Amino acid sequence: MSTTPPLDAEARYRRFLLWVTAGLFLGTPVELLLTEHTNGLEQRIPFLLCLVGLVAVASALRAPGRKTLLTLRGSMIGIGAGALYGIYAHLSHNVEFELEIRPTEGLGDVVWDALQGASPLLAPGILGLAALLGVAATFWHPLLRRPS
């Protein structure tokens, strides 16, 4: 018989958010491998971000405490920054390609095609979403409230 008290609705919701976040950090590398997103160091960054995120989420699920939750938040902020960099990298690669195939066009003329280019802009956004969910799981967490 378990001696731990049952979780209230808020705690169950927090755990749910963390499990969804973990699922995103597990699924994203699979998609990256299937799309052969493995050329060079820059394309391996999302794998590292997923590993960091998964470790941080697993730690928060296993042993939630003030230090663990703050570490989770910090990790998610870093992963969110990585996602923004990924969106920038995808857009810049698309613009570069468009300018290469249409060298006489100006930047303004190729932006729309770059937004629709081969490197999807929202693909890195899945890491941003995971980071947002990870932070949301800690929002107003009782272990992070300052004593009155």
C-alpha positions in Angstrom: 0.0 0.0 0.0 1.3 3.4 -1.0 2.0 6.0 1.7 2.2 8.9 -0.7 -0.8 11.2 -0.7 -2.9 11.3 -3.9 -2.0 14.1 -6.3 -4.4 17.1 -6.6 -5.6 18.3 -10.0 -2.9 20.9 -10.3 -0.1 18.4 -9.6 -1.6 16.0 -12.1 -1.8 18.7 -14.7 1.8 19.6 -14.1 2.9 16.0 -14.5 0.8 15.7 -17.7 2.6 18.8 -19.1 6.0 17.3 -18.2 5.1 14.0 -19.8 4.0 15.7 -23.0 7.2 17.7 -23.0 9.2 14.5 -22.6 7.3 13.0 -25.5 8.2 15.9 -27.7 11.9 15.6 -26.7 11.7 11.9 -27.5 9.9 12.2 -30.8 11.7 15.1 -32.3 15.1 13.3 -32.7 13.2 10.4 -34.5 11.8 12.9 -37.0 15.2 14.5 -37.4 16.8 11.1 -38.2 14.0 10.2 -40.6 14.5 13.5 -42.5 18.3 13.0 -42.4 18.8 16.2 -40.5 22.4 15.0 -39.5 24.7 16.9 -41.8 27.3 18.9 -39.9 27.4 20.4 -36.4 24.6 22.9 -36.9 22.1 20.1 -37.8 23.1 18.2 -34.7 22.2 21.0 -32.3 18.5 19.9 -32.0 19.6 16.5 -30.9 21.7 18.0 -28.0 18.8 20.3 -27.1 16.4 17.3 -27.0 18.9 15.4 -24.7 19.2 18.4 -22.4 15.5 18.8 -22.3 14.8 15.1 -21.7 17.3 15.0 -18.8 15.8 18.2 -17.2 12.2 16.9 -17.5 13.1 13.4 -16.2 14.8 15.0 -13.2 11.8 17.2 -12.5 9.5 14.2 -12.8 11.7 12.0 -10.6 12.6 14.4 -7.9 10.7 17.7 -8.0 12.4 20.3 -5.9 13.2 24.0 -6.0 16.6 23.4 -7.5 15.4 20.8 -10.0 12.5 23.0 -11.2 14.7 26.1 -11.6 17.2 24.0 -13.6 14.2 22.8 -15.7 13.2 26.4 -16.3 16.8 27.4 -17.2 17.1 24.5 -19.6 13.8 25.3 -21.3 14.9 29.0 -21.8 18.1 27.7 -23.5 16.1 25.3 -25.6 13.7 28.1 -26.6 16.6 30.2 -27.6 17.9 27.3 -29.7 14.5 27.0 -31.4 14.6 30.7 -32.3 18.1 30.1 -33.7 16.7 27.2 -35.7 14.0 29.3 -37.2 16.5 31.9 -38.1 18.9 29.3 -39.7 16.1 27.8 -41.7 14.9 31.2 -43.0 18.4 32.3 -43.8 19.2 29.1 -45.7 16.0 29.5 -47.7 16.8 33.1 -48.5 20.3 32.2 -49.5 19.0 29.5 -51.8 16.4 31.8 -53.4 19.0 34.4 -54.1 21.3 31.8 -55.5 18.8 30.6 -58.1 17.6 34.2 -58.8 20.7 36.3 -58.5 19.2 39.4 -60.1 16.3 39.6 -57.6 16.5 41.7 -54.5 15.9 40.4 -51.0 12.3 41.8 -50.9 11.5 39.8 -54.0 12.5 36.4 -52.6 11.3 36.7 -49.0 7.8 35.2 -49.8 9.4 32.2 -51.6 11.9 31.8 -48.8 9.1 31.6 -46.3 7.8 28.7 -48.3 11.2 27.1 -48.9 12.6 23.7 -48.4 13.7 24.3 -44.9 10.4 24.6 -42.9 10.4 27.5 -40.6 8.2 26.0 -38.0 10.1 22.7 -37.7 12.4 24.1 -35.0 9.3 25.5 -33.4 8.5 22.1 -32.0 11.4 22.6 -29.6 10.0 26.0 -28.7 6.7 24.4 -28.0 8.3 21.8 -25.8 10.2 24.5 -23.9 7.0 26.5 -23.4 5.2 23.5 -22.0 8.1 22.7 -19.7 8.1 26.3 -18.3 4.3 26.1 -18.0 4.6 23.1 -15.8 6.6 25.2 -13.3 4.4 28.3 -13.5 3.3 29.2 -10.0 4.6 25.9 -8.7 4.2 25.6 -4.9 7.9 24.6 -4.5 9.0 27.9 -6.3 6.9 30.3 -4.2 8.8 32.4 -1.8 7.9 32.1 1.8 5.8 35.0 3.1 
